[in-house]
């Protein structure tokens, strides 16, 4: 059931490994990854590749999200993406990187703000391997005072914040949103449920419900792959519908996470699953989920 509605993909990546340095894709040994072997990603992925993957979809635009580019010069990625957008017509907007806990955060944010393409920032906060291992104030975490000083600067530039963190850190994210209510937090990859066991999903739902009670938050329904399973509606329908129920139709966006999620499913498979899961919600709701919310949240001119 391929969607016929216009699609704005609010989470996708490009990289040119022949020209640019992305340590996680260029250096050996291969790092551990939550989907398992990701050697298939060690190739150039540019707008023509993305358009081929999206060939069956009514693509109206996309939002590029930072790719863990060489951290010594995060603004170089913004310059590269800005040129890519002007030359290739994609992406429509971008989320850049700034290390919020570092002393140069103010300067890096100001440099990003000089590019109209930049709508927000992603800096993955330090996370614990499980809820019982969380340390308040851990360096680089959402409760680190240095990290928060950098986060406080986002509103100066009207930047939103793309948050990628495991669900057991969402109580901290809700408190962060309460402390800095002018900065929209956009949760990446559905809060990262690790599997579909009852215990995992019970914890995930409780954390998502707590976070969704914060007034200035949104979520991308994406990144739903699992290490030992290809993308399937059977495994993901409940997560999709629970997320929409928890956050509401105006704060959810469907995203591809391509090319990373090419490891678990084709773009047609993923977007067909989104369409079938929400087929009973009606045209207006689906239009929000597939494009309108992304256009509003990332301040795009596309429909």
ABEGO torsion letter per residue (X at the ends): XBBABBBBBABBBBBBAAABBBAAAABOBBBBBAAEBAAAABBBBBAAAAAAAAAABBBAEBBBBBAGBBAABAAAAAAAAAAAAAAAGOBABBBBBBBAABAAAAAAAAAAAABAABABBBBBBBBBABAAABBBGBBGBAABAAAAAAAAAAAAAGBBBBBBBBAAAAAAAAAAAAABAABBBBBBGGGGBABABAAAAAAAAAAAAAAAABABBBBBBBGABBAABBBBAAAAAAAAAAAAAAAEAAABBBBAGOAAAAAAEBAAAAAAAAAAAAAAAEAAAAAAAAAAAAAAAAGBABX
